[in-house]
Amino acid sequence: MQWRHTCPGCRSPGLNATSDDRQQRAGPSARVVGMDLNLTNKIALVTGASKGIGLATTRTLLGEGARVVAVSRRVSPELDALGCPELTHLAADLTDPDAPARVVADAVRTYGGVDILVNNAGGPPPGISLPRFSFLAPDDKDWQLMFEFNLFSPVRMVRAAVPVMLERGGGAIVNVSTGNVRQPAPMNVDYAAAKAGLANLTKALSEEFAPQGIRVNTVSPGPVRTAWWTDAGGAADVLAAQMGSDRDAVMDTLAPEMMRLSTGRLVDPQEVADVIALLVSPRSASTTGADFAVDAGFLKAV
């Protein structure tokens, strides 16, 4: 199946890739049949869209024919390269309590509504470096910033988007959480606690709004090879200093071994984006209140 979307920058190896695209990525023995996700002209709002999972999700939804409002503090060269009439970037700091309502209002003015919300923005707030190796490391201010970014901003995004979705007869929301919600560790405790609240919120929202046509699900990645790891001073550098190694060895070998990843590698952002795209699609009409682990086998519990 060929891509329906014609923006030259939006072609990515997602769920609607051609057979040749998928075979090139998965190996010569792979045989993949394209799937129409029925997202043409759907209006999607993706937060944290300038890099990593958010960028991959934006690219994938555009490739599936959706119109996307990409939200981030600033535009990245990679996001800018996707430029086409079906993509609008909104600059916003989602820790500002008024920003989510402005973002949704701008999306309505630009495209006429919101059908899909992907609450992907999260991780360390600006100015904070992770990992932190003890519960005693973050103080009250650190906890407040972590909850503002990882829990309260999604709460406000949902609060602003749900009335718009109800007016349109329904929609789909995906909240991006973390595998540490179900496999706690004495590392990044404030981050995992905030994401645990987000996972609980997903269940509550689904119970209230699924009967009204709004499906809400969680995607819980494991360690994903994003800027959180790869940026200078990021997790790879912090762990390399802790382990007496180098950043490439951490990402390629030491971190997967330390976290006992079954696949032996960090997750690719596109692999998370593929699951998000399927969950927001009408093809997943009976999937709500669920939590999908895309974690390279990080979660070991049943």
Residue pairs with C-beta under 8 A, 6 or more apart in sequence:
1 16
1 18
1 33
1 34
1 35
1 36
2 18
2 34
3 11
3 16
3 17
3 18
3 63
4 16
4 40
4 64
4 65
5 11
5 62
5 63
5 64
5 65
5 86
7 62
7 82
7 83
7 84
7 85
7 86
7 87
8 84
9 59
9 81
9 82
9 83
9 84
10 59
10 62
10 63
10 82
10 84
10 86
10 87
11 63
12 56
12 59
12 60
12 63
12 270
12 273
13 21
13 22
13 24
13 25
13 270
14 56
14 59
14 60
14 63
14 64
14 270
14 273
14 274
14 277
15 34
15 35
15 37
15 60
15 64
15 274
15 277
15 278
16 34
16 35
16 36
16 37
16 63
16 64
17 25
17 32
17 34
18 34
19 31
19 32
19 33
19 34
22 30
22 32
23 30
23 31
23 32
26 32
35 283
37 64
37 277
37 278
37 281
37 282
37 283
38 281
38 282
38 283
39 61
39 64
39 65
39 66
39 116
39 277
39 280
39 281
40 64
40 65
40 66
41 65
41 66
41 67
42 61
42 65
42 66
42 67
42 115
42 116
42 280
43 66
43 67
43 68
43 69
43 107
43 111
43 112
43 113
43 114
43 115
43 116
44 61
44 66
44 67
44 68
44 69
44 114
44 115
44 116
44 117
44 118
44 280
45 68
45 69
45 71
45 103
45 104
45 107
45 114
45 116
45 117
45 118
45 157
45 161
46 54
46 57
46 58
46 61
46 68
46 69
46 70
46 71
46 118
46 120
47 54
47 71
47 72
47 94
47 103
47 118
47 119
47 120
47 121
47 153
47 154
47 157
48 54
48 71
48 72
48 120
48 121
48 122
48 123
49 55
49 57
49 58
49 68
49 70
49 71
49 72
49 79
49 89
49 120
50 70
50 72
50 73
50 74
50 75
50 76
50 78
50 79
51 72
51 76
51 78
51 79
51 226
51 227
52 224
52 226
52 227
52 228
52 269
53 120
53 176
53 221
53 224
53 226
53 269
53 272
53 273
53 276
54 70
54 72
54 118
54 120
54 121
55 76
55 78
55 79
55 269
56 269
56 270
56 272
56 273
57 118
57 120
57 272
57 273
57 276
57 277
58 68
58 70
58 79
58 82
58 87
59 82
59 273
60 270
60 273
60 274
60 276
60 277
61 68
61 116
61 277
61 280
62 68
62 82
62 84
62 86
62 87
64 277
64 281
66 86
66 116
67 86
67 87
67 88
67 111
68 86
68 87
68 88
69 88
69 89
69 90
69 103
69 106
69 107
69 110
69 111
69 114
70 79
70 87
70 88
70 89
70 90
71 89
71 90
71 92
71 94
71 103
71 121
72 79
72 89
72 91
72 92
72 121
73 91
73 92
73 93
73 126
74 91
75 89
75 91
79 89
80 89
88 107
88 110
88 111
90 103
90 106
90 107
92 99
92 100
92 102
92 103
93 99
94 100
94 103
94 121
94 149
94 153
94 156
94 157
95 125
95 145
95 148
95 149
95 152
95 153
97 152
97 156
99 153
99 156
100 153
100 156
100 157
100 159
100 160
101 156
101 159
101 160
103 157
103 160
104 114
104 157
104 160
104 161
104 164
105 160
107 113
107 114
108 114
108 164
113 164
113 165
113 167
113 168
114 161
114 164
114 165
114 168
114 171
115 165
115 168
115 171
115 172
116 171
116 172
116 173
116 280
117 157
117 158
117 161
117 165
117 171
117 172
117 173
117 174
118 173
118 174
118 176
118 276
118 280
119 153
119 154
119 157
119 158
119 173
119 174
119 175
119 176
119 198
120 176
120 276
121 149
121 153
121 154
122 149
122 150
122 154
122 176
122 195
123 130
123 149
123 150
123 191
123 228
124 130
124 146
124 191
124 228
125 145
125 146
125 148
125 149
128 142
128 145
128 146
129 233
129 234
129 238
130 188
130 191
130 228
130 235
130 238
131 187
131 188
131 235
131 238
131 239
132 138
132 187
132 188
132 189
132 190
133 186
133 187
133 242
134 186
135 186
135 189
138 146
138 189
138 190
142 190
143 190
146 190
146 191
146 193
146 194
147 190
147 193
147 194
147 197
149 194
150 191
150 194
150 195
150 198
151 194
151 195
151 197
151 198
151 201
154 175
154 198
154 201
155 201
158 173
158 201
158 205
161 171
161 173
162 209
162 214
165 171
165 213
165 214
166 209
166 212
166 213
166 214
169 213
170 212
170 213
170 214
170 215
171 213
171 214
171 215
172 214
172 215
172 216
172 217
172 279
172 280
172 281
172 284
173 202
173 205
173 214
173 215
173 216
173 217
174 216
174 217
174 218
174 219
174 276
174 279
174 280
175 198
175 199
175 201
175 202
175 216
175 217
175 218
175 219
176 218
176 219
176 220
176 221
176 272
176 276
177 195
177 196
177 198
177 199
177 202
177 218
177 219
177 220
177 291
178 191
178 192
178 195
178 220
178 221
178 222
179 220
179 221
179 222
179 293
179 295
179 298
179 299
180 188
180 191
180 192
180 195
181 192
181 195
181 196
181 199
181 220
182 220
182 291
182 293
182 299
182 301
183 298
183 299
183 300
183 301
184 192
185 192
198 218
199 218
199 220
199 291
202 216
202 217
202 218
202 289
202 291
203 289
205 214
205 216
206 215
206 216
206 217
206 288
206 289
207 289
209 216
210 216
210 288
210 289
215 279
215 284
215 285
215 287
215 288
216 288
216 289
217 279
217 284
217 287
217 288
217 289
217 290
217 291
217 292
218 290
218 291
218 292
219 272
219 275
219 276
219 279
219 291
219 292
219 294
220 291
220 292
220 293
220 294
220 295
220 299
221 267
221 272
221 293
221 294
221 295
222 259
222 261
222 266
222 267
222 293
222 294
222 295
222 296
222 297
222 298
222 299
223 229
223 255
223 256
223 259
223 261
223 266
223 267
223 295
223 296
223 298
224 266
224 267
224 268
224 269
224 272
225 251
225 266
225 267
225 268
225 269
226 269
227 234
228 234
228 235
229 235
229 236
229 251
229 255
229 266
230 236
230 251
235 255
236 247
236 248
236 250
236 251
236 255
237 247
239 245
239 250
239 254
239 255
240 246
240 247
240 249
240 250
243 250
243 254
245 254
251 266
252 265
255 266
256 263
256 264
256 265
256 266
256 296
259 298
260 297
260 298
260 300
261 295
261 296
261 297
261 298
262 296
262 297
262 298
263 296
263 297
264 296
265 296
266 296
267 294
267 295
267 296
271 294
272 294
275 292
275 294
278 284
279 287
279 292
293 299
